[in-house]
């Protein structure tokens, strides 16, 4: 009886984890553009040595001003993975998250027109390493 229950619980856990979807895939396309912009900027810095992947959104704002123009703000976390910097792999199964490095706390603010980021005003992208918590 106990073995059957354990098998049922394990099978449920496997099915649940197999059905888990990547948080990046759940974002609307307008917000994905901002995450991609932040990742592009991070990858261009020589001081950044890790491959990052979208973890979760903290805050989002979308103001539609008409004629297909939108102003977007997105505050989110990026988490380093075990893959080397420059990896194009988006699958978190192949590039699992690292737990020994701090998160990257990012905020982006940009204007879109016809579902494309406009160059004017210049998009604002700011990412900073989230401080590690220490025990007192």
N, C-alpha and C positions, 0 to 999 in steps of 0.2 A: 504494500500500500504506500509506504513512505517513498520507495524507489520510483513508483509510478508518478507520485506527486512531484518529486524532484525532476523527473524527466519532462513533465508537463511545464514546469516553471522554466527549465532551461530552454525548451523549445520555444516558449513564448518570448524569452529574452532574445533569442536569436532572430526570431521574426520581427520583433520590435526594432532591433538595431539594424536589420537589413532594410527596413522600411524608413529609417531615419533619413531625412533629406538634408542636404547641405544648406546652411542658413543663407549663404550667398545666392543660391538658386531661388530662394523664397523672396528676395528683394525685387521691387519693381525696377524696371529697366532704367528709369531716371536716377534711382539711387545707386544702381550698379555702376553707372558712369562715374559717379563721385568716388566710389570705392576704388575703381580702376585707376582713377587719377591719383589717388593717394598712394596706391601700390606702385604706380609708375614713378612717382616722385621718390618714394623710399628706395626703390631699386636703383635710382640714378645716383644716390649718395654713396661715396666710397667708404664711409664709416659704418654703414649698415652691412652686417655680415650674414644675415639670415634671410630665409624665404618666409614671407608672411602670408597668412590667409585670413579672410574675414571671419570673425568670431560671432559678434552680435551687435545690434543697433542699441543705442542708449536713448537717442532722441532724433526725431525727424520733423521737418517742417517743409511744406510745399505750398507756395503762394502762386496762384494762377492770376496773371495780369491781363489776359486776353490775347487774341491773335496768335495762339500757340506758344506764348512766352510764359515761362515759369521760373520762379526763384526758389532754389532748394537749399536746405541746410540739413546736414546729416552728421551726427556725432556717433562714433562707433569704435569698437575695439578690433585690432588686428592681433593675431597670435602667431609667434614664430613656429615653424615646422622643422622637422628633421631633415628636409631636403635642402640642398645647397642654394645659395642666392642665385637668381637668374632662372630657376626652374619654372617651366611653364605649366607644370602639372597642377590641375585644379582639384583633383580628387583627394579628399582628406584621408581616404583609406591608404593611398600610396604615399602620401606625405603627411603622416600623423603629427599632431600638435606636440610641441615640447612643453614640459612643465617646469623646466629648470631656467627659463628665461622670462622676463617680465613682458606684459602686454604692451602694445603700442596704442596709445589713446589718440584718436584722430577726429578732426572736425573739418568738414569741407562745406563751402558755400559757393554756389555758382548759379549762373543763369543759363537756361536752355531755351532754344527756339526750334520748333519742329523736331523735337526729340534729339537735338545735338547741343553740346556745350558750346556756348558763345565765348569768344575770346575777349569781348568787352562787355561788362567789366571783367577784368582778369579774375579767374577763379581763385578763391582763397583755399589753400590746403595747409593744415597744420597738424603735425603728428609729433608726439613726445612720448618717450618711454615712461610708462607708468611706474612710479616708484615701488620698489619691493617693500612689503610689510615686514617689519622686524619685531621680534619679541622683546618686551621690556624686562 
